[in-house]
Amino acid sequence: MAYNLNCSTKAMVLCFFFILLVLPFNSAFLCEDSSDCQTLLKFKEGLTSDPKGHLQTWNKANPLCNWTGITCHPQLEDRVIGLELIDMGLLGRISPFISNLSLLTTLSLQSNGFHGSIPSSLGKLAELAFLNFSSNKLEGNIPGSLHGCQSLEVLDLTYNNLSGVIPEELGWVKNLTYLALGVNRLSGVLPSSLSNLTELTQLILPVNYFTGKIPPELGALRRLEILNLHTNYLEGPIPAAIGNCTALREIMLLENSLSGEIPSDLFAKLKNMQKMYMSSNNLSGKIPVTLSNLSQLILFDVSLNNLEGEVPTGLGMLKNLENFYLHSNNLSGGPGFLTALTNCSYLQKLHLGSCLFTGNIPSSIGNLSKDLYYLNLFNNRITGSLPDSIGNLSGLVTLYLSDNHLEGKIPASFGKLSSLQRLYLGNNRIIGPIPDNLGMMSSLGLLEFGNNSIGGSIPPSLGNLSQLRYLDLSRNRLSGKFPIELTQCSLMMLLDLSFNSLQGSVPVQIDQFSNLALSLNLSNNNFEGQLPASIGKLVSVQAIDLSDNKFSGVITSLIGSCISLLYLNMSNNMFEGTIPESLKSVTQLEVLDLSRNQLNGTVPIWLAKEQTIKNLNLSYNRLSGEVPDTGSIKFFNRSSLLGNVGLCGGSALLGLPPCQVQKRKHKIRKSVLYYLVAAVALVCVLVPVFVYFFRRKHDSKPQDGMLIVMGSPSHHGCRTFTQRELEIATGEFNEAHLLGRGSFGSVYKAIIDDGRTTVAAKVLHGDSIKSHKVFKREWQILSEIKHRNLVRMVGYTWVTQFKALILEYIGNGNLAQHLYPGGLEEGACELTLRERMSIAIDVASGLEYLQEGCPVQIIHCDLKPENVLIDNDMVAHVADFGIGKLISADKPKELHVSTTWFLRGSIGYIPPEYGQGVEVSAKGDVYSFGVMVLEMITRKRPTSNVFSDEVDLRKWVNSSYPDHVLDVVDGTLKEIKSTNGALDELEKCCTQMLDVGLMCTEENPQNRPAMSFVAHKLKQCLESSKFM
């Protein structure tokens, strides 16, 4: 027994040494003898970067089948059948030697940084079934030789820079089931040979430069389930033959130039259709009555076309309908079809705005789906009164009924809409009082009743609306006093009570509007008494208009504490005393109107030094003394100081008399001169007074159709610049003036107005701008948008071969440059936690205004640190909002954004639902913002090399939340707070911030919060912080 044991032990030892000797040799032998191994090593040699070290396993000492991303043949171990290197940050060119992997069935290099062309030799891979090169930087043509891959079933080349045409030869790869070439620079017509791909289930070709017509031959693709051709330059009619693709579930033809009528056969045969996107084309004719045949339809969008006639009444057959968009067409008739829609029990969004609908809203509207959260009848010709039954729509979040001919009273039943956040009833003919029970709408954040005939007083119950941020009651017949209870709405950002008959004094509690950041407009009322000093606590407000009231007394010096003011109008009152010296602290002030008061004293010397004021009016007061002839004041004209008979001096433009009169030789000449001066002065006073009262008589009532935009100092239209002006302002577009390049164009620093003003000139890629008229109209809408945290638009240039936008200049870099000095994640970042929190609040406030405060909602679609500019006071300004809208030249009234824009977003910040073809929404911007918050706290880019396909920034943060937050917090923050026992406070603040970021990046858009909630949450976080 002992002998046997001893032999067994020796055998084991010999076996062990044999394995140690043989294994390395065997591995090397395997690689040396394997052509596939040699091919892969040549592929590796062609790479310029492997930042995550994934290919370290690719060496001769390691068995081939153990290499990262390699799948070997089950029987032939030295042969490779799969090469999958996904999202590894690899850079370099795709080696043509890959074609030597003759048994390869799967080749996936998606989400890397490969550049150069696609090797034509890939056509030799006869066994290849799956080819995915998406999300790289490949360029050049699609090689026609790919038709040699006769086993190919999936070809995905989306998100590259490929150009040229689709090769006819692709139509010969008859086993293809999935063909995706979207988001490239492909052009030419769609080849009819695509009709040979009879196994095809998905054809994805969006966001390219395809022209010509949609080939009717595509009707041969009987198995096609998804057809995506959106955002191209396709024209002509929609082929009726598409109706033969009976398996179609989704069709996306939006944002082309398609024309003609919608074929009725399209609706008659496509029984499986679930989603139809045909918006932003030139389609005409009627909506086919066969629409009711699409019993599986979930989404139908034909908005922004030229459709006419009445809406079919058979819509009740669409039992699964959730989203129905008809807005911005010439559709007419009464809204009686709403009754049919009451059978659509899943209906969530109904957009019928900007059409020609007439007649009354049926009472059956109250029977619409309880899931309906968005209802828009904006800008039609609807008459009659508002039905009480609207109060039954308990799920409503947004209700647009403005710009119609509605009359009668506001139903008290509206008070039951407890979920309603936005209510638009402006520009109608509504009368009667505001119902007291509107104060029960606990979720209401925006209330717009402007330009009606509403009477009575403002109900104190509105003070119960704790979420109210925007209140517009302007241009009505309201009377009574300013209710003190209204100041309890502490989140208020915009308040417009102008053009009413309100009286009494402004309550001292007005300082409770601590979040008032946009506008306070009390103009054209009968307010009287002194302006309360507490108004000085409105430190964030950008526009104050108190004109045309009966205010008296001195202007409080605390008005200078409103340091964010851009616009201040206190004209046509009875203010007296001097112009407050404290106003010089308002360094961003652009418009100052104190005309037609009883102010005395001199023109302050600080006005001569102030460079930001573009519009100054001190006329018709009792000012006296010498006017400075320096600084910006010398550029104003005589109307700025007219009617102040005691003023003298100044520049010639002011037309004032000199301050020193020369000695006269003869007394008689002196007397005559006095008489002449008096006569001229009398004429100068009487003529303007006559003109003034004449104009007031004719202009006391607003003109029909007048555009009143709150938060904007004035509406003077677009300021235009010539190309030559911009060439001079930018030093002939000198590289020294270049601020950056983006997807829409290059941005230059420009000096205008004789060197007094610095702006940013964004020179656009003009080949996609088609209409000057539409471009100008959209620019006018966007130029009225003014918010402390949004980059303001100043003007534009339009000539045949040159287009540019002129924007506010923010000169302290962008958030990315502050987070990553030198462009690196390593190294120190000087941003404190408090600064990061403040920047997050600034961005949230800007987004909140775009989503909830604008007359039309604007979706950014490319929010990222590079589009957040920081000024010298470390205030953040969101840039590039609405720029894509100008490029796309959509129709007016609705800044509609569709699936186009997720494709123009930035990788890492794009919400996951956009990759599934979901229409873009405000919730998408919430997601991008959430990613930014996570990035600001961790200082990790979402595209950082530390992340993989399995673990992204959100998952990485979530793995440490909430118990180990400091594991993911930016190291520079921990270094700063490592002393004085501050780590606990740091952890608390970062936990709160990351909580917001994680909420905003929820995968389900419906679970993401509104930006108003986010902004409020962040402010609470900052207020509770002990970091100062």
DAWO-V727332 format. One record per helix or strand. SS is the DSSP state (~ for helix, > for strand). FROM is the first residue (numbers start at 0). LEN is the number of residues. If there is no record, write none. Layout:
ss=(SS	SS)
from=(FROM	FROM)
len=(LEN	LEN)
This chain:
ss=(~	~	>	~	~	>	>	>	~	>	>	~	>	>	~	>	>	~	>	>	~	>	>	~	>	>	~	>	>	~	>	>	~	>	>	~	>	>	>	~	>	>	~	>	>	>	~	>	>	~	>	>	~	>	~	>	>	~	>	>	~	>	>	~	>	>	~	>	>	~	>	>	~	>	>	~	~	>	~	~	>	~	~	>	>	>	~	~	>	>	>	>	~	~	~	~	>	>	~	~	~	~	~	~	~	~	~	~)
from=(1	34	46	53	63	69	79	89	95	105	112	119	129	136	143	153	160	167	177	184	191	201	208	215	225	234	239	249	256	263	274	281	288	298	307	313	322	329	333	336	348	357	362	373	380	384	387	397	406	411	421	428	435	445	459	469	478	483	493	500	507	518	525	532	542	549	556	566	573	580	590	597	604	614	621	630	637	645	651	666	718	722	734	737	744	756	765	771	789	792	801	813	814	820	832	864	867	875	882	899	911	921	952	964	970	982	1004	1010)
len=(32	11	4	4	3	3	5	4	5	3	4	5	3	4	5	3	4	5	3	4	5	3	2	5	3	2	5	3	5	6	3	3	5	3	2	4	3	2	1	5	3	3	5	3	3	1	5	3	2	5	3	2	5	3	5	3	3	5	3	4	5	3	4	5	3	5	5	3	4	5	3	4	5	3	6	5	3	4	3	33	2	7	3	4	8	8	3	12	1	7	7	1	5	3	21	3	3	3	6	4	5	17	6	3	6	18	3	14)
